[in-house]
Amino acid sequence: MHQREAAEDHAKRRPSGAVGLGAEGKHGHDDAEAHQIDEHGQEQDYGLQRWIFDRLALASGQRVLEVACGTGSLWLENHDRIPPLGIHVLSDSSINMVATARSSVAHSSYVACALPDLGFADESFGLVIANHILYHVAERERGLRDIRRVLRQGGSFVAATNGQGHLREILLLMSDFEIDYAGASPPFTLENGEEQLHPVFEDVQRHEYVDSLRITDPELLLGYIASVSARAKAVVETRGKEMRSAIETRIGREGAFYVTKSTGAFSARRE
């Protein structure tokens, strides 16, 4: 298969977790670069974290667990909407992430843990959240069953993820300059997540967040690509002039460098 054809197939299949805008404050690339390109290029006025929060249906006094909380951006961006008296447990496999979230988000408990073994007692929570993390979990079904285990009967599960075409144009640009990104474990995407959730949960629903990027500053895009990996940074440093020219040509032809964002969330229940 020709290199670009292979890259196009790769862009269609991979969940773009570590280079996914919409996973802000999580794992992978430099979060500051991701925030910059998202802030200056995002066409959707209503932010992703606000949109996800709408689907949580939080209630006063509810016991909530967020798996892989990252820097706590979900709560930071919705601090004015959090119901009182709830018990919120934010967890992450990274002690540094937990420390960052702890310094930013008040009135929560923090635990260093990860899927597939959460380590909480059965039926501990009324809501479990796992945003942009399931495609990183190799033993995904085991992890989902552990989430069900810690959910109370009637409890809800919400998981944001990306679609197969997420950031397709950026990935193809990277491939043109021989920058590849190793895929995650077998993907959990908007296209195949429902079939993975149905054996474990009831009332599974898919929700799509409509957005795209309109980039007019080549430096923002180059900075983002450089943050993806050490290999990407090296290529940007040595071939930056060529890459900048390619980006500028596209902006001149189309008015901007347009990027597909395929993001959404699944909601489910434990009956």
Secondary structure, 3 states (H helix, E strand, C coil): CCHHHHHHHHHHHCCCCCCCCCCCCCCCCCHHHHHHHHHHHECCCCCHHHHHHHCCCCCCCCEEEEECCCCCHHHHCCHHHCCCCCEEEEEECCHHHHHHHHHHCCCCEEEECECCECCCCCCCEEEEEECCCHHHCCCHHHHHHHHHHHEEEEEEEEEEEECCCCCHHHHHHHHHCCCCCCCCCCCCCCCCHHHHHCCCCEEEEEEEEEEEEEECCHHHHHHHHHCCCHHHHHHHHHHHHHHHHHHHHHHHHHCCEEEEEEEEEEEEECC
